[in-house]
Amino acid sequence: MIVRIVLADPRSGRVPEGSSVNSQQLVVLADDTGHRAVPLWLRVIDAKLLWGLLERSAGDAVMAGVLEETAARLLHAAGVGVTAVDIEPAGEGMPELHPDTAAARVGLATAAGDRQVTVSAGYGLKLAIVAGVPVRVADAVMDRLAVPVRGEDVHAPFLLPAADRTRSRPRRRRFEPRNMAFADGLDYWELAGSFLDAGRPHWQDYSCTAADRSAVLACAVPEPSGSAVLFQEIYAEDYRGAAVTFRGQLRTTGVDGQPGLHLAAGRPDEHPGALLRDRGGSSLTAPGSSDWAWHEVTVPVPGQAGVIRFGISLTGRGRVKLRNPKLTSAPEAQE
């Protein structure tokens, strides 16, 4: 079944049902003929790049910094054609499609015959766009995971009702930190920062990964633009009127500036990097390299705060590692 890719507009302020605040973004694979759709959750960095590819003008032939663009051109030069991209669960019986439970099978036409390569769902969708080939979802997967769509808005079945968005968040929303030992990679953690606002050539200037129960934020090019933050976000209702403390161990290698630990409480629509670096509390390291050392920062949570964000930052070259992070509240503290 050929499907249409429809991204939830991140500027709309609508919160997808089942997502973890901003750590994932909703993508809908719409079967317009059957009036049904399958939700797919992508990591925010993949969704940002996918958004740029979908929105670019017809005359914008190359989107610098996108690996899938380069891959498509290299395949074409080698005489290999991308024929289709099939999105499917990574395991039998998976109840949904999100970054850890979705895969893409890329069909390739070569001189030796047809071949298939399995890649991540985000990579597969971007490759399909740059190669100009259809995205498909197997009928069996559609029958199991798709929901009916009534009207023109294919996002509607996956979004909170307007009434829920104006009242206090229901308890199914996330109020506690998750994956603080990085046992599930960087699930619930998000990469953001001013480098993403610096234009298409800089969208991959910083990278993040998880290894050995630590998170690593690093520059990915010799001269990265702006700064980057790796952070987690939770709703603030349970912490209003209290102080919260974020602590963890940091280790740095060859850094230019002063990376550090950050904590802030504010509005959901505030830029993550600006809120964390400019308006919250910080515990910074010195330039250069340093061994593991404990850092701690405490901030009050105002009564009007909507979210709490905590994480690490990096500006310029080098890398910073975080391990043993912990967020705690002090209910006896006053605003």
C-alpha positions in Angstrom: 0.0 0.0 0.0 1.5 3.3 -1.1 1.2 6.0 1.6 1.6 9.7 1.9 4.0 11.3 4.4 2.4 14.0 6.6 4.3 15.6 9.4 2.6 17.2 12.4 3.5 20.9 12.2 5.8 21.5 15.2 4.6 25.2 15.3 1.0 24.2 15.9 1.4 23.5 19.6 -0.7 20.4 19.4 0.6 17.4 21.4 0.5 14.0 19.8 -1.2 11.3 21.9 1.4 8.9 23.3 4.5 11.0 22.5 6.9 12.0 25.3 6.5 15.8 25.2 9.0 16.9 22.6 11.5 14.0 22.5 9.6 12.5 19.5 7.6 14.0 16.7 4.5 12.6 15.0 4.6 11.5 11.3 1.5 10.1 9.8 1.6 7.6 6.9 -1.7 8.2 5.3 -3.7 5.8 3.1 -5.9 8.4 1.4 -7.8 5.8 -0.6 -8.7 3.8 2.5 -9.3 6.8 4.7 -6.9 5.5 7.4 -3.5 6.3 8.7 -0.6 4.8 10.7 1.3 7.0 13.3 5.1 6.8 13.2 7.2 8.5 15.9 10.5 10.0 14.7 13.3 11.5 16.7 13.2 15.2 16.5 16.4 15.6 14.5 15.1 13.1 11.9 11.7 15.0 11.8 13.5 18.3 11.3 15.5 17.1 8.3 12.4 15.3 6.9 10.4 18.6 7.2 13.2 20.5 5.3 13.1 18.0 2.5 9.4 18.0 2.2 9.2 21.8 2.3 12.1 22.7 -0.1 11.3 24.3 -3.4 11.5 22.3 -6.7 14.6 24.3 -7.7 16.5 23.4 -4.6 18.2 20.4 -6.0 20.6 19.6 -3.2 20.1 20.0 0.5 23.5 20.2 2.0 24.3 18.2 5.1 21.7 15.5 4.6 23.4 12.1 4.3 20.5 10.6 2.4 20.9 13.2 -0.3 24.5 12.2 -0.8 23.6 8.5 -0.7 21.0 8.9 -3.4 23.5 10.7 -5.7 26.2 8.1 -5.1 23.8 5.2 -5.8 22.7 7.0 -9.0 26.4 7.5 -10.1 27.0 3.8 -9.5 24.1 2.8 -11.7 22.0 1.6 -8.7 18.4 2.8 -8.6 16.2 3.1 -5.5 12.8 1.6 -6.4 10.7 1.9 -3.2 10.9 2.2 0.6 8.8 -0.1 2.8 8.1 0.8 6.4 7.5 -2.0 8.8 7.7 -3.0 12.5 11.2 -4.2 13.5 9.6 -7.2 15.2 6.5 -9.4 14.9 3.5 -8.1 16.9 4.9 -4.7 17.6 2.0 -2.5 18.7 3.3 0.8 17.2 5.9 2.4 15.0 8.5 4.5 16.8 12.2 5.0 16.5 13.1 1.8 18.2 10.4 -0.5 16.7 10.3 0.6 13.1 12.5 -0.1 10.1 12.6 0.6 6.4 13.4 -1.9 3.7 15.0 0.0 0.7 14.6 -1.7 -2.7 17.6 -1.3 -5.0 17.8 -2.2 -8.7 21.4 -3.2 -9.5 23.1 -4.8 -12.5 23.1 -8.0 -10.6 19.4 -7.9 -9.8 17.1 -6.5 -7.2 18.4 -6.1 -3.7 17.0 -4.9 -0.3 18.8 -3.1 2.5 17.3 -2.5 5.9 17.8 1.0 7.5 16.1 3.1 10.2 12.6 4.4 9.4 13.8 8.0 9.5 16.6 7.3 7.1 14.3 5.4 4.8 11.7 8.2 4.6 14.3 10.8 3.8 15.9 8.6 1.1 12.5 8.0 -0.5 12.0 11.8 -0.7 15.4 12.6 -2.3 15.2 9.6 -4.6 11.6 10.4 -5.6 10.2 6.9 -5.0 7.1 5.7 -3.2 6.8 4.9 0.5 4.8 1.7 1.2 3.3 0.0 4.2 2.2 -3.6 3.9 -1.5 -4.2 3.9 -1.1 -6.5 6.9 0.6 -3.8 8.9 -2.0 -1.2 7.8 -4.8 -3.6 8.9 -3.2 -4.1 12.3 -2.0 -0.5 13.1 -4.0 2.0 11.1 -6.9 3.9 12.5 -9.8 5.4 10.5 -9.5 9.1 9.4 -12.6 11.2 9.1 -12.3 14.5 7.3 -9.1 16.1 5.9 -7.0 16.2 9.1 -5.0 12.9 9.2 -3.4 14.0 12.5 -6.7 14.3 14.3 -6.9 10.7 15.6 -3.5 11.0 17.3 -3.8 14.5 18.9 -5.2 15.4 22.3 -8.6 17.1 22.2 -8.6 20.9 22.5 -10.3 20.7 25.9 -7.4 18.6 27.2 -4.8 21.0 25.9 -6.3 23.9 27.8 -6.9 22.1 31.1 -4.2 20.5 33.3 -2.5 17.6 31.6 -4.0 14.2 32.2 -1.9 11.9 34.4 -1.0 9.7 31.4 1.4 12.5 30.4 5.0 12.3 31.7 5.8 14.0 35.0 8.9 12.0 35.9 12.3 11.6 34.3 12.9 8.5 32.2 15.9 6.6 30.9 18.3 8.4 33.3 20.8 5.5 33.1 20.7 5.5 29.2 19.8 1.8 29.2 17.5 2.5 26.3 20.0 4.6 24.3 18.8 8.2 24.1 15.1 7.4 24.3 13.3 10.4 26.0 16.3 12.7 25.3 16.3 15.3 22.6 19.0 17.1 20.6 18.4 20.8 20.1 20.3 24.1 20.0 21.1 27.2 18.0 23.0 25.1 15.3 19.6 23.9 14.1 18.6 27.5 13.4 21.8 28.2 11.4 20.5 26.9 8.1 20.6 23.6 6.3 24.4 23.2 6.0 24.7 23.1 9.8 21.9 20.7 10.8 24.4 17.9 11.5 27.2 20.0 13.1 26.6 18.2 16.5 25.8 14.6 17.3 24.7 12.6 20.3 24.8 9.0 21.4 24.7 6.7 24.4 27.3 4.3 25.5 28.5 2.7 28.7 25.5 4.1 30.7 26.6 7.6 29.6 25.3 10.2 27.1 27.8 11.8 24.7 27.3 15.2 23.1 30.0 16.1 20.5 30.8 18.3 17.6 30.6 16.4 14.2 32.5 18.9 12.0 35.8 20.9 12.5 34.0 24.2 12.9 30.5 23.7 14.2 28.0 26.5 14.2 26.3 27.8 17.3 25.7 25.5 20.3 23.9 22.3 21.1 21.9 20.9 24.1 21.0 17.3 24.9 18.1 17.5 27.2 15.0 15.8 28.6 11.6 17.6 29.2 8.9 16.7 31.7 5.7 18.5 32.7 6.0 20.8 35.6 2.7 20.6 37.5 4.0 18.3 40.2 6.9 20.6 41.0 5.4 24.0 41.0 6.2 26.0 44.1 9.2 23.7 44.9 12.8 23.7 44.0 14.3 21.0 41.8 17.9 19.9 41.6 19.7 18.3 38.7 23.0 16.6 39.3 25.3 14.3 37.4 28.9 13.6 36.5 30.6 15.3 33.5 33.7 14.5 31.5 35.0 16.7 28.7 37.5 16.1 25.9 39.1 19.0 23.9 36.3 21.5 24.4 36.6 25.1 23.2 34.0 26.8 25.4 32.5 25.9 28.8 30.1 23.0 28.5 28.0 22.2 31.5 24.9 20.9 33.3 21.7 22.9 32.8 18.3 23.1 34.5 15.3 25.4 33.7 11.6 25.7 34.2 9.5 27.7 31.7 6.9 27.6 28.9 6.7 24.7 26.5 7.0 27.0 23.5 10.3 28.6 24.6 13.3 27.6 22.5 15.0 24.7 24.4 18.5 26.0 24.0 17.7 29.6 25.0 15.7 28.4 28.0 18.4 26.1 29.3 21.4 28.2 28.6 20.1 31.7 29.2 17.3 31.5 31.7 17.9 28.5 33.8 20.7 27.5 36.2 24.0 26.1 35.1 27.1 24.4 36.4 29.9 24.8 33.8 33.3 23.2 33.3 36.5 24.8 32.1 37.7 24.7 28.5 40.0 21.8 27.5 39.6 18.3 28.9 38.6 17.0 32.4 38.0 13.7 34.1 34.7 12.8 35.7 33.4 15.4 38.2 30.1 15.9 39.9 28.0 19.0 39.0 24.8 20.2 40.5 22.3 23.0 39.9 19.1 23.9 41.7 16.3 26.2 40.4 12.8 27.2 41.7 9.8 26.1 39.6 7.4 29.1 39.3 3.7 28.7 39.5 3.2 29.4 35.8 5.9 27.0 34.6 4.7 24.4 32.1 7.8 22.2 31.6 11.1 21.4 33.3 14.1 20.9 31.0 17.4 19.4 32.1 20.5 18.3 30.3 24.0 19.2 29.0 25.3 21.8 26.5 28.3 22.1 24.2 29.6 25.1 22.1 32.3 24.6 19.5 34.7 21.7 19.2 35.1 18.8 21.6 32.7 16.5 23.4 31.1 16.3 26.8 29.8 13.1 28.5 27.1 12.8 31.2 26.6 9.9 33.6 24.5 9.2 36.7 22.1 12.1 36.1 19.4 12.6 38.7 16.5 15.1 39.1 15.0 15.5 42.5 12.5 17.9 44.1 12.5 19.8 47.4 8.8 20.2 48.3 9.5 22.3 51.3 11.1 25.0 49.1 9.1 28.2 48.4 8.7 30.0 45.1 
